[in-house]
Amino acid sequence: MTTTDATAIDDPSSNVDAEHPAPAPRAELTDPPKSTVAVMGWMLVAGVVLAAFNFRTAVTSVGAILAELRVGLGMTETTAGLLTTLPVLAFAGLGALAPRLARRFGPRFLLTGALLLMSIGMVARAWAPNAALFLLFSLLALAAGAVGNVAVPVIVKRYFPNRIGPMTTAYSTMMAFGATVGAALTAPLEHLAGDWRIAMAAWVLPALLAVVPWLLWRPAPASARSEPIGRLRGVTRSRMAWMMLLVFGAQSAIAYILIGWLTTMLVSDGESAATAGSMLGLLLLVQIPITAIVPILTVRWGPRPVFLILMSTYPPAIAGLWIDGGGALTWLWMALFGMGTSVFPLVLTLFGLRARTPAGTSALSSFAQSGGYLIAGVGPLAVGWVYGLTGSWSVPFGLLAALTLVLFCAGLYVIRERYIEDELAPIQ
């Protein structure tokens, strides 16, 4: 980032909400030195990136040692099922509250508070004496992810209006990296420490580290004078908002179905548990480099070609796994699924590109994610219910195909250039 870029971060002329005209400059405030602006700009970048690393560690670290958790806490299968569904419910519920909290406290204090709550929740749940308290403290541990899902796109739109692609790449890649690291290292940590509680609590360290930049960052005086993030009314009247909800919900449901049931599908096709786990790892690994380039290409090329390329990987992946699961080409189907599920960073980018103001980004992000995560939560539960009734994977694969069709049709709407503010009237 050049000094000019850093200065643009705190330039209120590029990001003041339409419904809140900028107040007249005050003579007593002077522009800070360019070096200070640059330092604060990079501090904000560090805050966003480090926070994003922690958005999924509270989720993936649980799945890695779920068997040990069930034994240690005496969890029933029903409670374990609730635990795996809890992140989706938290993302939907807390995400819906994030815009109101951001307007009241500002995104800086909101993310700082969420990361601190996450740190408390991670330590508290690690030493919870029973399953009920573990679930309760897990809600705190999920706070940063739930709030960050909505707050970070707003921060990017507000402070990086001309760098939406690179900044979305930075935080979405770190989110994927954090999820992978949380899944990969928790079990080795448990083996090394000899205690699953220590392995769970270890993830408080990166969460506390992520708080530091937010405590040090201060917006420049010009940015401090800008009005708080506004709000839009009547979001439910926006076709764009509903289409984004369907896109977010369908892609999330596909991802959660694959993460939750893929290894079971592969084992039923004759793969060993170790090989099935490695194949799931390949799916997650492929997402990291794809996630790194999708937002940049979305801004540079426009969302249409990127969306169509990613969607083209779903039909062969679904058909191949359905017809030839467990065969020699299964590794290829996993790589294609990893590419297809990388629609996620494209959607995050569209939250900024399909809104003219931070208020629009906040409204669009909150509405799409809160409702979308509810759809995502139903997906894995529906697969388990249908498979339990039929003993066949045919209907679950049909559900994957149907979700892909919904994703494609709704996606064709949102990749066209249009803005939520053009459909909604702001509150005066």
N, C-alpha and C positions, 0 to 999 in steps of 0.2 A: 504494500500500500504506500503510495506516495504521500507527501505532505498535503498535496492538493486533495487527494482522496480523503485523508483524515479530516481535513477541514470541512469537506462536504458532509461528513458524518453528523456534525453538529450545526449544519446550516438549516435553520428553521424554515427558510423560504421554500425548501424542497419537500417538506413533509408536514406542514401545518394542516390540520383538518379543515375541510371546506366550510364546515358549520361553525368553526371557531377562528375568526380572523385574527391575525397576529397583532398583539398589542404594540403600541408605539414604543420605540426604543427609549430606554431611560439613559439619561446623560451620564449618570454616575457609574454605569457599567461599561467597562472597556474590554475590547477583545483581548484574549490571552495570547501569549507568545505562540508562534506556530509550533515550536517544539513541544509545548505543553499540550496543544491540541492533538499532535501526532501521538504522544504518549498515551493520552486518554483514549484515542481511537484504537490503538493496539490493545489497551487494557480492556476495552469493550469486546474486541475480537476474542481475546483470551477468555473473557467471562462467558461468552456464548459457546465457544468450542468446549471448554472444560465442563460447563453445565451439561451440554449435550451428551458427553461421554457417560454421564450418570443416569440418563433418562430411562435406560432399560436394564441396568445392572441389578436393580432390586427384583426384576422379573426373572431374568435368565439365571441368576445365581440360585434361585429356589429350584428350578427345574433340574439343575445339574446334580443336586443331592436330595431329591424328593424322597427317595427310599429311606435315607437316614433320618430325614425330618419326620416321616410317618412313624418310624420306630421310636425315635427320641421323644415325640410328643404324644404318641398313642393316637394318631389320626386315623379316623375311619376313611373308607373309600369316598364316602359322600363329602367329608370335610376336605379331603385332598382335591376332589373335583371342584369344590367351592374356591379353594386356594388358587387353582389354575385359572378360574374365571374371574377372580378378584381384580387383577390388573385391568381387564376390559371394563368392568363396572366402575373402577376408580377413574380411569381415563375419561369415561363418559360423564360421570357425575361431577368430579372436580373440574374437568375441562369446561363444563358448562358455566361454572362459577368464575372461571379465570378472567373473562373480560370485565366483569363487575369489579373484581378485586384489583385488576390492573388500573381501572379508572380511578379507584379510590386511593390506592397506595402507590401507583406507578409501577412499571415493569421491573425496575431495578430492585425495589424493596420486595416485590412479589417473588421474584426468583431467589433473592437472598433468603427470604423466609421459608420458601419451599425447600431449598437445599438444606437449611438448618433442621427443618422438620424431618426431612429424609434421613439426616444423620442420626437424629434422636430415635426415629423409628427403626433404623437398621440395628442399632445397638440394643434397643429395648426388645425387639422381636427375637434377637439372637439368644437372649437369656430369658425368654418368656417361659413360665413354668407349665403352660398348657396350650392346647391348640386354639382355644377361644382368644386368649391374649395375643397369641402369635398372629392371628388374623387381624385383630384390632390394630396392633402396632405395624402390621404390613401396610395398612392404609396410609399411615404416616410415611413409611418408607417409599410408597408410590407417589407421594405428593409432588416431588420435583418433576417426574415424568409427566404426570397428568397436567400440571400447570405449564410446564415447559412446552408441551405440544402446541399450546395455544399462544403462549406469551412470546416465544422466540420468533415466530413469523412476524408478529407485530413489531418487535424490536428491529428486526431486519428491515422491514418496510419503513420504519420511522427514521432510523439512523443510517441505513445503508440503501437509500432509494435507488442509487445508480449501481449497486453491487449486489443485487438480489441473487443472481446466479452463483457467483463465487461464494457468497456467505451461506446460501442454502447448501451448496456443496460441502462447505466446511462443517456445518453442524449436523447435516444428515449423515455424512461419512463418519463423523465421530460417534454419532448415535449407533450406527451399525457396528462400528468397531467396539464400542463399549458393550453392546449386546453380545458380540462374539467372544470378547475377552471374559465377560462375566460367566458365560456358559462353559468356556474352555478351562478356566483357571480355578473355579470354585472347588471342583472335586480334587485336583492336586493339592490345593491348600488344605482341604479337609484331611487328606492322607498325610501331608507333612505335619500338620498340627495335632492330628489324632483326635480332633474335636470339631464336629460340624458347626458348633456355635461360634468358634473362632473364625472359621472360614466364612461364615455369614457376616460377622461383624467387620471383617477386614475391608469390606467395600465402603465403610464409612470414611476411610482415608481419602480416596479421590473425591468423595462428596464434600468433605471439609476443604480440600484444596480448591475446589471450584468456587467456594464462597469468597476466597481472598480477592480476586479481581473485582467482584461486585462491591466489596467493602472499600476498595481503593478508588474505583472509578467515580469520576464526577463529570457531569455534562458541562460543556462550556457555557458561559453566561448567556450567549445567544440562544442556545438550546434550552437553557433553564427558563427563559422568558416565554417559550412557546406554551400554548395551552395544553392541558391534559388531553389524553386520547378521548375522543367523543364516542358516540354510539349511534347506531342506525335503528330505526324502528321498522316493524313489519317484515323481518327477515323471512318469515314463512311465506310471504307473497312473492319471493324471488325465485324464479325458475332456476337461475344460476345456483342459488344456495341448495336447492333440492337435488340438482344434478351432481353438485360437488359432494353432497351427503351420500348419494348412491355410489359415486366413484370411490370415495374414501371407504365406505362400508363394504363394498364388494371386494376391493383389493385387500382390505384388512381381514375379511372373512376367509379369503383364499389363503392368505399367509398363515393365519391361526390354525386353519384346518391342516395345512401341510406340516407346520411345526408340531401340532398336537397328535396327528395320526399317521404321518408319513412312515415312521419307523415301524409302526404296527402293520401298516399295509405291506411293507417290504418283507417283514418277517413272515407274514402269511403267504407271501410269494416264494418263500424258500430261502431268503437271505438270513445270515446270522445276525444276532443283535448288534455285534461289533461293526459288521459291514453296513448295516442299516444306519447306525449312528454316524459312521463316516460319510455316508451319502447325504445325510441331513447336514452334516458339517460342510460338505461341498456346496450345497445350496446356499448356506449362510455366507460362505467364503466368497462365492461369486458376486454376491450383492455388494461387497465393499468397493471394488474398483468401478463397478457399474454406477453405484451411488455417487462416486466421486465425479463422474463426468456428466450424468444426466442433467442436473440443474444448469450447468454451464451451456450444454448443448441446447437445452430448452430455451434459454434466453437468446442464444446466438442464432439458432435455426428457426425458432418458434416451436411451440409444443406439438404441433401436428405430426411432423416426421418422427420425432422421438417416441411419441405415444404409439404410432403405428408399428414402428420397429419392435418395441417392447411387447406389444400385444401379439405380434406375429409368432412369438415363441410359445404362447400358451397352447394352441391347438395341437402341435406335435408333441408337446410335453404331456398333456393330459391323455391323448390317444396312445402315445407310446407306453406310458406307465400303466394304463388300463389294459392294453392288449399284451404288452411284453414286459410287465413289471418283474424284476428279478433276473431279466436277461442281460446279455452283454452290453446292451445299449443303455442300461438304467443310469449309468453315470452321466450320459448325455442328457437324459430327461431331467436329471437333477440340475445340471448346469442351465438348461433352458428355463426351468422353474425359477432359478436364481435370477435370471435376466428378467423374466416376467414380473416377479414380485418387486423388482426395482422401479415399478410404476410409483411406489411410495414417495421417493424424493421428487418425482415430477409433480405429484399432487401438492407437496409442501411448497414447491416453487410457484404453483398456480395460485396459492393463497395470496401471494404478493402480486402476481401479475394480473389477477382478475379483480383487483380492487384499486381504486385511485388514491385512497387515503389509509392511514393506519386504522382508523375506525372501521373502514370496510374490510380490511384484512382481519381485524379482530372478530367482527361479526361473522364473516364467512368461515374462518377457521374454527370458531367455537361451535357454530351450528353444524358444520359438516362433521367435525370430530366427535361431538357429544352423541349425535344420532348415529354416526357411522360406526362407532365402537359398540353400540348396542347391537347393530347388525352383525358385527364381527364376533360378538360373544355368542350369538345364536348359532353361527356356523358350526363350530366344533361340537356343540351340544347336539345339534341336529344329526351330524354324522354319527356320533356315538349312539344316539337313540335308534336311528335307522339301521345301523349295522347290528345292534343288539337284537332288533326285531327280525331281520332278514338273514343275518349271517353271511351276507354278500356285500361286496364292494361296488356293485353296479350302480346302485342308487346314489351312494356318496360321490362316485365319479360323475354321475349325471348332475348332481348338485354343483360340483366344481365347474362343469361345462356351463350350467345356467348362470352361475355367478360371473363367469368370464364374459358371457353374452351381455349381462347387465352392465358390467364394467365397460365393455366396448361401446355400447349404445350411449350410455351417459357420458362417457369420455368424449365421444364425437361432438357433444354439445359444448363441454367446457373448454375444449382446445380451440374453439373459435374465439376471436378477439371480441370480448364483451366485458362489462364491468358491473359489479353488484350495485354501485352507487347510482347507475343509470336506471335501475329498477326500483330503488328505494328512496324515500324522502328522509333526510336527516331530521332529527329532533332539534328544534330551535331553542 
